[in-house]
Amino acid sequence: EGELDLGGGPAPASLTEELEQAERGRIVEALRAARGSRTEAAQLLGMPRTTMLNKMKRYGIT
């Protein structure tokens, strides 16, 4: 009683890794939607352009 069956699948990535992957994916999607415009992509994401540029650098997005 009280045990949680999580299945026997592989261990998930750390929460930090999952969040970084999700954030990277959203930035890439926004850049595609904005046809490469970094300013427009940042607006779509609701973040300052400089913040997005820093995140792009961190994630290796060119």
N, C-alpha and C positions, 0 to 999 in steps of 0.2 A: 504494500500500500504506500502511496506517495511517491513511487518511483516514476521517473519520466523516461519513456522509450524514445531515444533520439535516432534510432536506426543505426546501421553499421557503416554509414558512408564515411568518406574521407573527412578529416578535420577541416573545418572552415578556416579561411584566412582570418587574421586578426581583424578586429573591428576597425582599427586604423587603416589597414590595407584595403578593406572593403570600402570605407568612406573615400579614400584617395582614388580608388578605381572609379567609383561613382562620380566623384567630382571631375576627374579627368574626362570621363565620358560625356558629361554635361557640357564641359567647355568645348570639346571637339564638335558636339552636336550644334552648339550655338554658333561656332565659327562656320560650320557648313551652312546653317540657316542664314547667316549674315553674309554669305558668299565671300568669306575671308576678312570681312571688316572687323577688326578687333574692337573698335569703338562700339559698333552696333551689337556685337556679340556680348560685350560687357553689359550693355543696356538690357539685352534680352535676359541676362542672368541676374540683373539687379545688383551688380557690384561695380565699384569704381574700376575704371580701365587699368589703373596702375596695379590694383590687387589682382586682376585677371592676368596681366602681363607677368607678375611675380609667380603666380600659380603655373602659368604656361612654362616658365623657365624651370620651375621645380619638377614638373612632369615631363619635360623634354618635348613640348609641343612647339613646333616651329611654323 
